[in-house]
Amino acid sequence: MQEQISRRVEQIQSWLTDNNLDAFIVAHEDEYLGEYVPAHNERLHWLTQFTGSAGAAVITRQSAAIFVDGRYTVQVRKQVPAGTFDYCHLIEQPPLTWTMESVELGARIAVDPRMHRGSWYQGAIEQLAGKYELVAVDENPIDLFWSDRPDALLSNVRLMPLDKVGQSSEQKRKALAESLSKSGADAAIITELDSICWMLNIRGLDVSRLPVLLSHAILYSDGKTQFFIDPSRIEDREAFNSHVGQGVEVCLPETLESVLKTLEAKKVTLDPATSNAWFKLKLEQYGALLLEIADPCLMPKAAKNSVEVEGMKQSHIRDGAAMTNFLCWLDAEVAAGNLYDEAVLADKLELFAVQM
């Protein structure tokens, strides 16, 4: 495996030379910026074999480094070969700082803007100004060399009934649209996956540990919404239309950029703390007037209605019962001298949870 990792690093280094670049920063996140990344988007893992939920790597023409926080200082040394990567602390020696110390003044430092938050990207530009050039690449080099990349495991859209959420999608979008109008905006780019699911009262299983769907949305000040997801993932289109109410257009994901072009001269809100830098760059390129305002779903999503509060209580009761049953079973197995690996224990806990 060490030889394979070394070869992958060399491929990135060759790509740097071919494109007149001096370094490439590899984020753990994918374009949706979640903590948990689907297997087909685990680019940092492909390059380094590191499996932690937070980290980054930097490849220069002559060297490579991986960055993790205090949780992973032991793990990273077991998974990532020291002969190929230097080990660095993600907080104490951030990737951008290490990169500036490892390349010459005037160097061209590349990033995939889809993998970095807008706030990080703006801060990086300011930090590098006058000394180095930050280059936003159109194609991630890892995608070019990842020949055995797994297919995306995407789920169908699940409709959450009103008795589980307490408020219809149409009501939510109407309130959000009123908020947008008050801020003077024509539209809002919604990138947080849980915000999209909350707004449309839908759920999915695209990401491990999270009931979300890999998608994007644009909400307009009249309440109309464009939902960017493969239409084939909606099993019953008539039921979906009835569920979300009037004003929701389902769009193919590959049409997202062309729709952004239509926002020229429009006032568009974009949360730099939750959206990736690609959106900022594209909207600026196409002449939209950016308003850096927090995701409009964040506050209303946090204010739980009575139905949601009761649902949280019931879920905690079920979860507590499942955990209690699991721990009781575990104590009995330990007393009997039975040994299981981590995967078996995880499956057993999931089985107890399902039984609840």
C-alpha positions as a printed NumPy array, in Angstrom:
array([[  0.   ,   0.   ,   0.   ],
       [  2.874,   2.413,   0.75 ],
       [  4.136,   2.021,  -2.801],
       [  0.637,   2.703,  -4.145],
       [  0.252,   5.852,  -2.047],
       [  3.683,   7.048,  -3.146],
       [  2.695,   6.533,  -6.78 ],
       [ -0.495,   8.554,  -6.288],
       [  1.469,  11.426,  -4.768],
       [  3.828,  11.312,  -7.751],
       [  0.842,  11.529, -10.098],
       [ -0.329,  14.714,  -8.38 ],
       [  3.198,  16.114,  -8.513],
       [  3.398,  15.432, -12.244],
       [  0.039,  17.171, -12.655],
       [  1.425,  20.195, -10.795],
       [  4.389,  20.4  , -13.165],
       [  2.223,  19.972, -16.266],
       [ -0.073,  22.79 , -15.156],
       [  2.604,  25.204, -13.94 ],
       [  1.455,  24.893, -10.336],
       [  3.558,  24.563,  -7.198],
       [  1.191,  23.039,  -4.636],
       [ -2.271,  21.545,  -4.298],
       [ -4.324,  21.594,  -1.091],
       [ -6.529,  18.528,  -0.612],
       [ -9.5  ,  19.007,   1.711],
       [-11.261,  16.171,   3.503],
       [-14.654,  17.597,   2.53 ],
       [-16.501,  17.156,  -0.737],
       [-18.586,  19.784,  -2.531],
       [-21.349,  19.47 ,   0.081],
       [-18.909,  20.299,   2.931],
       [-20.294,  17.763,   5.382],
       [-18.284,  16.087,   8.128],
       [-19.248,  12.677,   6.761],
       [-18.226,  12.093,   3.157],
       [-19.713,   9.389,   0.883],
       [-17.232,   6.743,  -0.279],
       [-17.222,   8.013,  -3.868],
       [-16.071,  11.448,  -2.66 ],
       [-13.394,  10.318,  -0.192],
       [-10.569,  11.997,  -2.076],
       [ -8.304,  12.474,   0.941],
       [ -8.64 ,   8.781,   1.764],
       [ -7.775,   7.784,  -1.81 ],
       [ -4.615,   9.863,  -1.697],
       [ -3.429,   9.024,   1.84 ],
       [ -5.506,   6.085,   3.189],
       [ -6.423,   8.252,   6.21 ],
       [ -9.98 ,   7.447,   7.412],
       [-10.582,  10.154,  10.034],
       [-13.489,  12.6  ,   9.784],
       [-11.29 ,  15.722,   9.704],
       [ -8.008,  16.427,   7.991],
       [ -6.253,  17.773,   4.92 ],
       [ -3.166,  17.19 ,   2.803],
       [ -0.83 ,  19.325,   0.738],
       [  1.196,  18.114,  -2.214],
       [  4.052,  20.245,  -3.541],
       [  6.398,  19.376,  -6.394],
       [  8.979,  18.033,  -3.922],
       [  7.064,  17.082,  -0.753],
       [  3.779,  16.102,   0.856],
       [  2.163,  16.593,   4.263],
       [ -0.985,  15.433,   6.007],
       [ -2.76 ,  17.503,   8.664],
       [ -4.912,  16.088,  11.477],
       [ -6.109,  17.297,  14.866],
       [ -5.357,  15.808,  18.273],
       [ -7.893,  13.004,  17.878],
       [ -5.921,  11.347,  15.109],
       [ -2.236,  11.725,  16.026],
       [ -1.898,   7.971,  16.637],
       [ -4.216,   6.841,  13.855],
       [ -2.542,   8.91 ,  11.144],
       [  0.83 ,   7.254,  11.8  ],
       [ -0.729,   3.828,  11.381],
       [ -2.534,   4.631,   8.132],
       [ -0.337,   7.168,   6.319],
       [  3.277,   6.235,   5.443],
       [  5.908,   8.497,   7.016],
       [  8.21 ,   7.936,   4.067],
       [  5.772,   9.801,   1.83 ],
       [  4.031,  12.319,   4.11 ],
       [  5.119,  14.646,   6.887],
       [  2.721,  14.677,   9.86 ],
       [  1.365,  18.102,  10.867],
       [ -1.224,  19.433,  13.303],
       [ -4.321,  20.757,  11.566],
       [ -4.812,  23.648,  14.004],
       [ -1.306,  24.472,  15.195],
       [  0.197,  24.333,  11.705],
       [ -2.63 ,  24.861,   9.206],
       [ -2.205,  23.604,   5.631],
       [ -1.978,  27.07 ,   4.128],
       [  0.713,  28.143,   6.611],
       [  2.744,  24.993,   5.927],
       [  2.38 ,  25.524,   2.195],
       [  3.69 ,  29.084,   2.337],
       [  6.687,  27.842,   4.3  ],
       [  7.33 ,  25.052,   1.783],
       [  7.21 ,  26.912,  -1.529],
       [  8.982,  29.959,  -2.891],
       [  7.514,  33.46 ,  -2.997],
       [  5.304,  33.889,  -6.036],
       [  4.334,  30.219,  -6.074],
       [  0.985,  29.187,  -7.534],
       [ -1.077,  27.304,  -4.934],
       [ -4.016,  25.356,  -6.352],
       [ -7.324,  24.447,  -4.718],
       [-10.561,  22.901,  -5.903],
       [-13.028,  25.672,  -4.908],
       [-15.837,  23.141,  -4.51 ],
       [-14.026,  21.58 ,  -1.532],
       [-13.478,  24.76 ,   0.51 ],
       [-15.901,  27.101,   2.236],
       [-16.329,  30.561,   0.806],
       [-15.104,  32.083,   4.067],
       [-11.915,  29.975,   3.954],
       [-11.278,  30.896,   0.334],
       [-11.622,  34.62 ,   1.003],
       [ -9.331,  34.348,   4.017],
       [ -6.774,  32.441,   1.939],
       [ -6.745,  35.156,  -0.729],
       [ -6.107,  37.788,   1.925],
       [ -3.387,  35.688,   3.592],
       [ -1.581,  35.044,   0.306],
       [ -2.036,  38.518,  -1.201],
       [  1.105,  39.932,  -2.762],
       [  3.181,  36.852,  -1.936],
       [  1.556,  33.844,  -3.591],
       [ -1.168,  33.18 ,  -6.14 ],
       [ -4.245,  31.152,  -5.214],
       [ -5.467,  29.222,  -8.249],
       [ -8.981,  27.784,  -8.4  ],
       [ -8.792,  24.752, -10.688],
       [-11.693,  23.6  , -12.813],
       [-10.985,  19.901, -12.332],
       [ -9.718,  18.116,  -9.244],
       [ -6.565,  16.134, -10.134],
       [ -7.608,  13.285,  -7.844],
       [-10.688,  12.781, -10.022],
       [ -8.375,  12.412, -13.025],
       [ -6.314,   9.606, -11.491],
       [ -8.918,   7.783,  -9.369],
       [ -9.492,   4.932, -11.822],
       [-11.281,   2.569,  -9.415],
       [-13.558,   5.207,  -7.923],
       [-16.73 ,   3.6  ,  -6.519],
       [-20.128,   4.52 ,  -7.89 ],
       [-22.262,   6.885,  -5.863],
       [-24.789,   5.061,  -3.682],
       [-27.774,   7.371,  -3.933],
       [-31.154,   6.76 ,  -2.315],
       [-34.65 ,   7.684,  -3.403],
       [-36.34 ,  10.754,  -1.98 ],
       [-38.375,   9.998,   1.135],
       [-41.391,  12.184,   1.92 ],
       [-41.832,  13.188,   5.556],
       [-45.56 ,  13.294,   6.482],
       [-47.035,  16.383,   8.091],
       [-47.684,  14.568,  11.375],
       [-43.903,  14.09 ,  11.68 ],
       [-42.766,  17.624,  10.779],
       [-45.645,  19.852,  11.902],
       [-45.434,  22.363,   9.048],
       [-45.849,  21.974,   5.308],
       [-43.059,  22.742,   2.873],
       [-45.239,  25.375,   1.251],
       [-45.667,  27.156,   4.596],
       [-41.941,  27.034,   5.254],
       [-41.043,  28.425,   1.833],
       [-43.586,  31.21 ,   2.173],
       [-42.052,  32.338,   5.475],
       [-38.52 ,  32.052,   4.059],
       [-39.521,  34.05 ,   0.985],
       [-40.895,  36.843,   3.176],
       [-37.584,  36.922,   5.033],
       [-35.701,  37.124,   1.747],
       [-37.847,  40.005,   0.548],
       [-37.175,  41.941,   3.751],
       [-33.439,  41.571,   3.179],
       [-33.835,  42.922,  -0.354],
       [-32.733,  39.666,  -1.98 ],
       [-34.156,  38.093,  -5.117],
       [-32.918,  34.586,  -4.368],
       [-30.954,  32.465,  -1.898],
       [-28.557,  29.642,  -2.709],
       [-29.271,  26.787,  -0.258],
       [-26.298,  24.441,   0.063],
       [-26.675,  22.851,   3.508],
       [-28.098,  19.379,   2.913],
       [-30.148,  19.365,   6.108],
       [-31.56 ,  22.8  ,   5.227],
       [-32.781,  21.509,   1.873],
       [-34.357,  18.442,   3.469],
       [-35.962,  20.559,   6.184],
       [-37.352,  23.096,   3.696],
       [-38.904,  20.44 ,   1.437],
       [-39.846,  17.972,   4.212],
       [-37.852,  15.171,   2.619],
       [-35.127,  12.793,   3.75 ],
       [-32.596,  10.409,   2.181],
       [-29.77 ,   7.983,   2.838],
       [-26.997,   9.373,   0.632],
       [-24.562,  10.038,   3.488],
       [-23.622,   7.67 ,   6.292],
       [-25.072,   8.77 ,   9.663],
       [-27.133,  11.577,   8.129],
       [-30.683,  11.383,   6.676],
       [-29.944,  13.717,   3.761],
       [-29.843,  13.841,  -0.032],
       [-26.88 ,  15.072,  -2.084],
       [-28.519,  18.049,  -3.765],
       [-28.69 ,  21.83 ,  -4.066],
       [-31.551,  24.32 ,  -4.107],
       [-32.299,  27.907,  -5.046],
       [-35.111,  29.674,  -3.202],
       [-36.642,  32.791,  -4.746],
       [-38.3  ,  35.725,  -3.026],
       [-41.731,  34.63 ,  -4.325],
       [-41.347,  31.218,  -2.663],
       [-40.598,  29.317,  -5.857],
       [-37.771,  26.82 ,  -5.535],
       [-35.475,  24.971,  -7.899],
       [-34.404,  21.598,  -6.483],
       [-31.312,  20.134,  -8.167],
       [-31.487,  16.352,  -7.978],
       [-31.832,  13.53 , -10.489],
       [-35.617,  13.255, -11.139],
       [-35.312,   9.459, -11.302],
       [-34.73 ,   9.478,  -7.552],
       [-38.311,  10.626,  -7.015],
       [-40.349,   7.429,  -7.246],
       [-43.805,   9.013,  -7.392],
       [-43.635,  12.442,  -8.982],
       [-47.321,  13.148,  -8.424],
       [-47.013,  12.348,  -4.717],
       [-43.892,  14.523,  -4.493],
       [-45.593,  17.478,  -6.169],
       [-48.553,  17.176,  -3.821],
       [-46.211,  16.851,  -0.839],
       [-44.091,  19.957,  -1.489],
       [-46.905,  22.061,  -2.926],
       [-46.832,  24.464,  -5.846],
       [-43.689,  26.228,  -6.939],
       [-41.008,  23.522,  -6.732],
       [-39.164,  22.719,  -9.952],
       [-36.993,  19.597, -10.036],
       [-33.853,  20.245, -12.096],
       [-31.035,  18.008, -13.269],
       [-27.856,  18.616, -11.215],
       [-25.832,  19.297, -14.365],
       [-28.032,  22.332, -15.132],
       [-27.016,  24.119, -11.92 ],
       [-24.336,  26.308, -13.485],
       [-26.568,  27.357, -16.384],
       [-29.233,  28.41 , -13.87 ],
       [-26.671,  30.464, -11.957],
       [-26.013,  32.364, -15.192],
       [-29.641,  33.552, -15.176],
       [-29.063,  35.353, -11.863],
       [-27.125,  38.159, -13.546],
       [-27.839,  41.517, -11.824],
       [-30.   ,  39.716,  -9.232],
       [-29.399,  40.137,  -5.501],
       [-28.487,  36.666,  -4.292],
       [-27.753,  35.582,  -0.735],
       [-24.952,  33.098,  -0.152],
       [-23.75 ,  31.957,   3.252],
       [-19.911,  31.985,   3.161],
       [-19.812,  29.819,   6.293],
       [-21.802,  26.956,   4.77 ],
       [-21.413,  27.244,   0.973],
       [-18.386,  26.284,  -1.075],
       [-16.235,  28.852,  -2.849],
       [-17.296,  27.575,  -6.277],
       [-20.706,  29.214,  -5.845],
       [-19.123,  32.546,  -4.937],
       [-16.767,  32.459,  -7.919],
       [-19.479,  31.46 , -10.4  ],
       [-22.028,  34.006,  -9.178],
       [-19.424,  36.768,  -9.372],
       [-18.425,  35.577, -12.848],
       [-22.026,  35.73 , -14.053],
       [-22.721,  39.157, -12.609],
       [-24.952,  38.379,  -9.629],
       [-24.962,  40.854,  -6.727],
       [-23.837,  38.792,  -3.748],
       [-25.249,  39.332,  -0.277],
       [-23.269,  37.44 ,   2.353],
       [-26.183,  36.477,   4.594],
       [-26.605,  33.359,   6.729],
       [-28.552,  30.418,   5.332],
       [-32.205,  31.563,   5.732],
       [-33.197,  28.079,   6.95 ],
       [-30.826,  28.024,   9.932],
       [-32.899,  29.896,  12.52 ],
       [-36.405,  28.598,  11.627],
       [-34.959,  25.074,  11.378],
       [-33.537,  25.442,  14.906],
       [-36.842,  26.678,  16.375],
       [-38.656,  23.355,  16.806],
       [-42.442,  23.288,  16.641],
       [-44.524,  21.171,  19.027],
       [-44.633,  18.196,  16.648],
       [-40.844,  18.224,  16.257],
       [-40.318,  18.544,  20.018],
       [-42.529,  15.531,  20.678],
       [-40.732,  13.607,  17.936],
       [-37.372,  14.336,  19.55 ],
       [-38.648,  13.103,  22.906],
       [-39.941,   9.865,  21.41 ],
       [-36.733,   9.255,  19.467],
       [-34.681,   9.672,  22.652],
       [-36.909,   7.13 ,  24.42 ],
       [-36.44 ,   4.618,  21.586],
       [-32.712,   5.303,  21.411],
       [-32.323,   4.925,  25.158],
       [-34.163,   1.604,  25.139],
       [-32.022,   0.325,  22.259],
       [-28.799,   1.331,  23.996],
       [-29.908,  -0.21 ,  27.286],
       [-30.751,  -3.514,  25.568],
       [-27.421,  -3.471,  23.742],
       [-25.396,  -2.811,  26.904],
       [-27.274,  -5.554,  28.737],
       [-26.488,  -7.989,  25.921],
       [-22.846,  -6.822,  25.853],
       [-22.41 ,  -7.391,  29.613],
       [-23.805, -10.909,  29.259],
       [-21.485, -11.686,  26.337],
       [-18.424, -10.388,  28.196],
       [-19.339, -12.465,  31.24 ],
       [-19.639, -15.52 ,  29.011],
       [-16.211, -14.857,  27.507],
       [-17.48 , -14.245,  23.973],
       [-15.338, -11.89 ,  21.872],
       [-16.497,  -9.865,  18.831],
       [-14.801,  -7.381,  16.541],
       [-15.929,  -3.783,  16.129],
       [-17.992,  -4.43 ,  12.995],
       [-20.048,  -7.163,  14.671],
       [-20.72 ,  -4.926,  17.666],
       [-21.84 ,  -2.103,  15.387],
       [-24.196,  -4.438,  13.518],
       [-25.602,  -5.725,  16.798],
       [-26.267,  -2.194,  18.065],
       [-27.996,  -1.325,  14.808],
       [-30.138,  -4.452,  15.133],
       [-31.259,  -3.425,  18.63 ],
       [-32.072,   0.059,  17.324],
       [-34.171,  -1.344,  14.456],
       [-36.077,  -3.56 ,  16.877],
       [-37.14 ,  -0.478,  18.799]])
